[in-house]
Amino acid sequence: MSQEADEEGDSPGCDLTAMLELQVSEIEMLTSMFPDKGEFSLDDPTALQKIRSFLDGHIKYDYLHKRIGFSLHIHPEGSHVSFI
């Protein structure tokens, strides 16, 4: 990767592979923290698959999503209110 900042203003010298591996780890952590159906969901479930395919060398960076969107649906105990 180039030592120059990219068009979106990322810091120079960033390691794309390391950042994507960290994001995969964070998604795995959130999935384990919120295991019940509907608590944690990716806006596009294929985004994680595409990142893994990129990290495994099966697809090019151009085919990745620009962001990984997700939702947390939290239901506090004793409350009838749901937080998203």
N, C-alpha and C positions, 0 to 999 in steps of 0.2 A: 504494500500500500504506500502511496506517496506520502512524503513528509509535509506536504502542503495541506491546508485545511480544505475540506470539500465545500461544495456550494451551500450546504445547509449549515455550515458553521461548526462542524465537529472539530474537536481539538486535533492538532497535527500529530501524526505518529500513532494514532489510535490503532489498536489491534482488533480488526473486525471479527476474526474468529473467536477471540477471547470474549468480546462483548456478546456475541451471539450465544456462546456456550453459557455465559452468565445468565442471559435471558431465559434459556431453556431450563437452567437450574431454578430460577425464580418461579417459572410456571409450574415446575414439578413441586416446589415447596408450597405454592398456593393451592395446588391440587390436593396435597396431603393435609394442609391446614383446614380446607373446606371440602371434605370428601362427600358430603351429602348431595344427592342429585339436585341440581338447580342452584346450589350455593355459589359455585365458581363456574363461569363459562367463558370460553373464548368467543369473540365476535365472529371469527372465521377459524374453525377448527383446522383447516388446511394450512394455516400460517405456521404452526408448530411443525407439521410434517415437512413443509418446504424448508424451514430452517435446518432441520435434521438432514434433509437431502443435500442441502448446500454444504453442511459441515462434513458429510460423508463423501463429498466430491461428485455427487450425481447431477446437480443442476448448477447453473451459473447464478451469480449474485443478482443479475437483472430480473430473475423470476421471483425474488423475495418480495413480500409486502413491505411497504414503507413503515408500518407500525404493527404492533401486536395489541389489538384491543381486547379488553375483557371486562366482565361484569362480576361484581360480588353482590350476592343477595343475602343480607344478614337479617336474621330474625332474633332479636334480643329475648332472652328468657323472660316469661311472664308478660310479654308485650304483644299486642295485636298489630303492632306497627312493623312494617318491613322497610329496611334501608337498602337502597341500591347505590 
